[in-house]
C-alpha cells in the first residue's frame, strides 16, 4: 500500500498585511520592540464574521488544485484550530459543507499550535487503517476575535482618530500576547504513495496538562455558571494569558528533545534532514532550537516576519511556500515540529 505522502498544499491569509506600526496606534509598542522580541514585521487579521471554516475553505481549494483532484475525492477531513467560530459545533463539518462535500466525516483537533504533527499522525492512521483514501488536513485561525483593542478602523488605517485612554491602557496590558498573532489557513491533501522510500516515516507526540497555565484562555470555557458573563469582560478573562519565560524554556527543551528522539527511533541522523518545517511562534525560539540541534540556518526556514503566529496554520503555510518556491522538492526529508498550548508538542518525519 505504501506510506502517506503530501500530494497538494495550499494556504491563505485574509485582507492586507497589518504592519507593526499599526499596532502602535492602539497600544504602547513600536516596530523595533516587536521585531526584537519576535521577529514579526506584519500579520493579517480576519474581519468581523470571517470564520476559520471560511479561511480554511480558501486554503483547501488551493490545495485541491495543487493536488489535481476535486473536493468530491476527499473522504475524510481533519481540521485543527484553537479559534473555532462556535463553542460547538467544530469547524470541520462546516468546512465540508462549504466545499460541497456534506456527509464526509470531519474530525476537529484541539492541539492548538501543535496541530501539524498530531494531525499528520492522525491522518496517517486513517489512511493506514483504510478508513480513508484521501484526507484533507486543514488548519485555520481567526485570532482577531481575542485581540485586546476595539478600534479596528484605526488598526486597519481606515481612521486617524485618537483611541480612548482606557482602551489604549487595556490593549497595552495584553500587548505581550497581542503582538504575536496573525490569522490565516493552510491545507494539505494526503494519500498513500508507492514510491520507494517516500512518505511518512513516523511521528512522536506528547501532552502535559500540568503545564496548561503556561498559555491558556481563562474565560469562555465551561468552568463557570453561567459559562459566559459580563465578569469575563470586566476582569479581562477573554484574552489569552501567557507565562512567557517559562513557555520559551519549555518550547526550546521539548522541541529539540522530540526531534532528537524521533530521529533516533527511525535511525535518521540530524544532518540527513533537508528541511525542518517548524511552528512559527517566535524567531528567537526557533533560533534556539536550531542551535540546540546543531543545524545550519538554511535548514530551518522562517516566514514569521510576514504572517506572525498563525497557530495551527503556521507549519502548513510555510510548507506551502517552500513547495511553491522549490525550496523543498520530491525526495527531500522534512521534519515537522511544533509546540502549542496544552502543553502539546510533537514532530513528524516525511520524505516528499
C-alpha positions as CSV (number, residue, x, y, z in Angstrom):
1,X,0.0,0.0,0.0
2,X,2.9,2.4,0.7
3,X,3.2,5.3,3.1
4,X,1.3,8.5,3.4
5,X,2.5,11.5,1.4
6,X,1.5,15.0,0.6
7,X,0.1,15.4,-2.9
8,X,-1.0,19.0,-2.6
9,X,-0.8,22.1,-0.4
10,X,-2.5,25.4,-0.2
11,X,-2.5,28.5,2.1
12,X,-4.5,31.7,2.6
13,X,-4.2,34.9,4.6
14,X,-7.1,37.3,4.8
15,X,-7.0,41.0,3.9
16,X,-3.9,43.2,3.6
17,X,-0.9,43.0,5.8
18,X,-1.1,44.9,9.1
19,X,2.4,46.3,10.0
20,X,3.8,46.7,13.5
21,X,3.3,50.4,13.3
22,X,-0.4,49.9,13.1
23,X,-0.5,48.2,16.5
24,X,1.4,51.2,17.9
25,X,-1.8,53.3,17.2
26,X,-3.8,51.4,19.8
27,X,-1.3,50.3,22.5
28,X,2.2,51.2,23.8
29,X,4.5,49.4,21.4
30,X,6.6,50.1,18.4
31,X,8.1,48.3,15.4
32,X,11.6,47.8,16.9
33,X,10.2,46.4,20.2
34,X,8.1,43.8,18.4
35,X,10.9,42.8,15.9
36,X,13.4,42.4,18.6
37,X,11.3,40.1,20.7
38,X,9.6,38.1,18.0
39,X,11.0,38.6,14.5
40,X,7.5,39.7,13.4
41,X,7.1,42.6,11.0
42,X,3.4,42.3,9.9
43,X,0.4,40.0,10.1
44,X,-3.1,39.5,8.6
45,X,-6.3,39.7,10.5
46,X,-9.8,38.3,9.6
47,X,-12.6,40.8,9.5
48,X,-15.8,40.5,11.7
49,X,-17.7,37.5,10.6
50,X,-14.8,35.9,8.6
51,X,-14.6,32.5,10.2
52,X,-12.0,29.7,10.3
53,X,-14.1,27.4,8.1
54,X,-14.2,30.2,5.5
55,X,-10.4,30.8,5.7
56,X,-9.9,27.1,5.6
57,X,-12.0,26.7,2.5
58,X,-9.8,29.1,0.6
59,X,-6.7,27.2,1.5
60,X,-8.4,23.8,0.9
61,X,-9.5,24.8,-2.7
62,X,-5.9,25.8,-3.4
63,X,-4.6,22.5,-2.0
64,X,-7.0,20.5,-4.1
65,X,-6.0,22.4,-7.2
66,X,-2.3,21.7,-6.3
67,X,-3.1,18.0,-6.0
68,X,-5.1,17.9,-9.2
69,X,-8.2,16.5,-7.6
70,X,-11.7,17.6,-6.8
71,X,-13.3,18.0,-3.4
72,X,-15.5,15.0,-4.2
73,X,-12.5,12.8,-3.9
74,X,-11.9,13.7,-0.3
75,X,-13.3,11.1,2.1
76,X,-12.1,12.4,5.4
77,X,-11.5,15.9,6.8
78,X,-9.1,16.7,9.7
79,X,-9.4,20.3,11.0
80,X,-7.1,21.9,13.5
81,X,-7.9,25.2,15.2
82,X,-7.9,27.0,18.6
83,X,-10.3,29.7,17.4
84,X,-13.5,27.9,16.1
85,X,-16.4,30.0,15.1
86,X,-18.6,28.3,17.7
87,X,-18.0,26.6,21.0
88,X,-19.8,23.8,19.2
89,X,-20.1,22.5,16.6
90,X,-16.5,22.4,15.4
91,X,-15.4,23.8,12.1
92,X,-14.6,20.6,10.2
93,X,-18.1,19.8,9.2
94,X,-18.8,23.4,8.3
95,X,-15.7,23.3,6.0
96,X,-17.1,20.2,4.3
97,X,-20.4,22.0,3.6
98,X,-18.5,25.0,2.2
99,X,-16.6,22.6,-0.1
100,X,-19.9,20.8,-1.2
101,X,-19.0,17.5,0.4
102,X,-21.6,17.2,3.1
103,X,-21.6,13.8,4.7
104,X,-17.8,13.4,4.6
105,X,-16.6,12.7,8.2
106,X,-14.8,15.6,9.8
107,X,-12.6,15.4,12.9
108,X,-11.7,18.5,14.9
109,X,-8.3,18.7,16.6
110,X,-7.7,20.9,19.7
111,X,-3.9,20.8,19.9
112,X,-3.6,24.5,19.1
113,X,-0.2,25.4,17.7
114,X,0.9,21.7,17.8
115,X,-1.8,20.6,15.3
116,X,0.6,19.8,12.5
117,X,2.4,16.8,13.9
118,X,-0.7,15.5,15.7
119,X,-2.8,15.9,12.5
120,X,-0.3,14.2,10.4
121,X,-0.2,11.3,12.8
122,X,-4.0,11.0,12.8
123,X,-4.2,11.2,9.0
124,X,-1.6,8.5,8.6
125,X,-3.7,6.3,11.0
126,X,-6.8,6.9,8.9
127,X,-5.1,6.0,5.7
128,X,-3.2,3.0,7.2
129,X,-6.5,1.6,8.6
130,X,-8.3,2.0,5.2
131,X,-10.8,4.4,6.9
132,X,-9.9,6.9,4.2
133,X,-8.2,7.1,0.8
134,X,-7.8,10.9,0.6
135,X,-7.5,13.0,3.7
136,X,-7.9,16.8,3.6
137,X,-5.9,18.2,6.6
138,X,-6.8,21.9,7.2
139,X,-5.6,24.3,9.9
140,X,-7.0,27.8,10.3
141,X,-7.1,30.6,12.8
142,X,-9.0,33.8,13.3
143,X,-7.2,35.3,16.3
144,X,-8.6,38.8,15.6
145,X,-11.5,37.9,17.9
146,X,-9.3,38.0,21.1
147,X,-7.2,41.0,20.2
148,X,-7.4,43.4,23.2
149,X,-8.4,46.5,21.2
150,X,-11.7,47.7,19.9
151,X,-10.6,50.3,17.4
152,X,-10.2,48.1,14.3
153,X,-10.7,51.1,12.0
154,X,-7.6,52.6,13.5
155,X,-5.5,49.4,13.3
156,X,-6.5,48.9,9.6
157,X,-5.6,52.5,8.8
158,X,-9.2,53.5,8.0
159,X,-9.3,56.2,10.6
160,X,-6.7,58.5,12.2
161,X,-8.7,59.4,15.3
162,X,-7.3,59.0,18.8
163,X,-8.3,56.0,20.8
164,X,-9.8,56.2,24.2
165,X,-7.3,56.3,27.1
166,X,-8.9,53.2,28.8
167,X,-8.9,51.2,25.6
168,X,-5.2,52.1,25.0
169,X,-4.4,51.0,28.5
170,X,-6.3,47.7,28.2
171,X,-4.6,46.8,25.0
172,X,-1.2,47.7,26.5
173,X,-1.8,45.3,29.4
174,X,-2.1,42.5,26.9
175,X,0.5,43.5,24.4
176,X,2.9,40.7,25.2
177,X,0.4,38.3,23.6
178,X,-1.4,40.6,21.1
179,X,1.8,41.3,19.1
180,X,2.3,37.6,18.4
181,X,-0.7,36.5,16.5
182,X,-2.0,36.7,12.9
183,X,-4.7,35.0,11.0
184,X,-4.5,32.5,8.2
185,X,-5.1,29.0,7.0
186,X,-3.3,26.0,5.4
187,X,-4.3,22.8,3.8
188,X,-2.7,19.5,2.8
189,X,-4.1,16.7,0.7
190,X,-2.8,13.4,1.9
191,X,-2.7,10.0,0.2
192,X,-0.7,6.8,0.0
193,X,2.4,6.7,-2.2
194,X,4.0,3.7,-3.8
195,X,7.4,5.4,-4.4
196,X,10.2,3.6,-2.7
197,X,11.4,5.3,0.4
198,X,8.9,8.2,0.1
199,X,6.2,9.1,2.5
200,X,5.5,9.3,6.3
201,X,8.2,7.7,8.4
202,X,6.6,8.4,11.8
203,X,5.6,10.9,14.4
204,X,6.2,11.4,18.1
205,X,3.6,13.5,20.1
206,X,3.3,14.4,23.7
207,X,0.9,16.3,26.0
208,X,1.3,17.6,29.5
209,X,-1.7,19.2,31.2
210,X,0.3,20.1,34.3
211,X,1.8,23.0,32.2
212,X,-1.5,24.1,30.8
213,X,-1.2,27.5,32.6
214,X,1.8,28.5,30.5
215,X,-0.6,29.6,27.8
216,X,-4.4,29.4,28.1
217,X,-7.6,31.4,27.8
218,X,-9.2,31.7,31.3
219,X,-12.7,32.9,30.1
220,X,-15.3,31.4,27.9
221,X,-14.9,27.8,29.0
222,X,-17.5,25.7,30.8
223,X,-16.0,26.2,34.3
224,X,-18.3,29.0,35.5
225,X,-22.1,29.2,36.0
226,X,-23.1,30.7,33.7
227,X,-20.2,29.8,31.4
228,X,-20.1,33.4,30.0
229,X,-21.0,36.6,31.8
230,X,-20.1,40.3,32.0
231,X,-17.4,39.4,34.5
232,X,-15.4,37.7,31.8
233,X,-15.1,41.0,30.0
234,X,-14.8,43.2,33.1
235,X,-11.9,41.1,34.5
236,X,-10.3,40.7,31.1
237,X,-10.6,36.9,31.1
238,X,-11.4,36.9,27.4
239,X,-7.7,37.4,26.4
240,X,-5.0,34.7,26.4
241,X,-2.7,34.5,29.4
242,X,0.9,33.6,28.9
243,X,3.9,32.9,31.2
244,X,6.4,33.9,28.5
245,X,9.8,32.9,30.0
246,X,8.6,29.5,31.2
247,X,6.9,28.8,27.9
248,X,10.1,29.8,26.0
249,X,12.2,27.4,28.1
250,X,9.7,24.6,27.7
251,X,9.5,25.1,23.9
252,X,13.2,25.0,23.3
253,X,13.7,22.0,25.6
254,X,10.8,19.9,24.3
255,X,11.1,20.7,20.6
256,X,14.8,19.9,20.4
257,X,14.2,16.8,22.5
258,X,11.3,15.4,20.4
259,X,13.3,15.9,17.2
260,X,16.2,14.0,18.6
261,X,14.0,11.2,19.9
262,X,12.1,10.8,16.7
263,X,15.2,10.7,14.6
264,X,16.8,8.2,16.9
265,X,13.7,5.9,16.7
266,X,13.8,5.9,12.9
267,X,17.6,5.8,12.6
268,X,17.8,9.2,10.9
269,X,20.9,11.4,11.5
270,X,20.1,15.0,12.1
271,X,22.2,16.1,9.1
272,X,20.1,13.8,6.9
273,X,17.1,16.2,7.3
274,X,16.8,18.5,4.4
275,X,14.4,20.9,6.0
276,X,12.9,21.5,9.4
277,X,9.4,23.0,9.0
278,X,8.9,24.4,12.4
279,X,5.9,26.1,14.0
280,X,6.3,29.9,13.7
281,X,5.7,31.1,17.2
282,X,8.8,33.3,17.7
283,X,12.0,33.6,15.8
284,X,14.0,33.5,19.0
285,X,12.6,30.1,20.0
286,X,13.3,28.6,16.6
287,X,16.8,30.0,16.5
288,X,17.5,28.4,20.0
289,X,16.0,25.1,18.8
290,X,18.1,25.2,15.7
291,X,21.3,25.9,17.6
292,X,20.4,23.1,20.1
293,X,20.2,20.6,17.2
294,X,23.3,21.9,15.5
295,X,21.5,22.7,12.2
296,X,22.5,25.4,9.8
297,X,20.1,28.4,9.3
298,X,19.2,27.4,5.7
299,X,17.7,24.1,7.0
300,X,15.2,25.9,9.4
301,X,13.4,28.5,7.2
302,X,11.1,31.1,8.6
303,X,8.2,33.2,7.4
304,X,7.0,34.6,10.8
305,X,8.1,38.1,9.7
306,X,5.2,38.3,7.2
307,X,2.5,36.3,9.0
308,X,3.1,36.4,12.7
309,X,2.0,33.3,14.7
310,X,-1.0,31.8,12.9
311,X,-1.0,29.0,15.5
312,X,-2.2,25.7,13.9
313,X,-1.7,27.0,10.4
314,X,2.0,28.1,10.6
315,X,3.5,24.8,9.5
316,X,1.2,24.4,6.6
317,X,1.6,27.9,5.3
318,X,5.4,27.7,5.5
319,X,5.4,24.3,3.8
320,X,3.1,25.6,1.0
321,X,5.5,28.4,0.4
322,X,8.6,26.1,0.4
323,X,7.0,23.8,-2.1
324,X,5.9,26.7,-4.4
325,X,9.4,28.2,-4.3
326,X,11.1,24.9,-4.9
327,X,13.0,25.1,-1.6
328,X,11.6,21.6,-0.8
329,X,11.1,19.1,-3.5
330,X,10.3,15.4,-4.2
331,X,12.8,13.2,-2.4
332,X,13.6,15.7,0.4
333,X,13.3,14.5,4.0
334,X,11.4,17.1,6.1
335,X,10.8,17.3,9.8
336,X,7.7,19.0,11.0
337,X,7.9,20.2,14.6
338,X,5.6,22.3,16.8
339,X,4.5,23.1,20.4
340,X,1.2,24.5,21.5
341,X,-0.9,25.4,24.5
342,X,-1.9,22.3,26.5
343,X,1.1,21.8,26.6
344,X,1.1,19.7,23.4
345,X,4.2,19.1,21.3
346,X,5.5,16.7,18.6
347,X,7.4,16.1,15.5
348,X,6.9,14.1,12.3
349,X,9.2,12.9,9.6
350,X,8.2,12.7,5.9
351,X,10.1,12.1,2.7
352,X,8.4,14.1,0.0
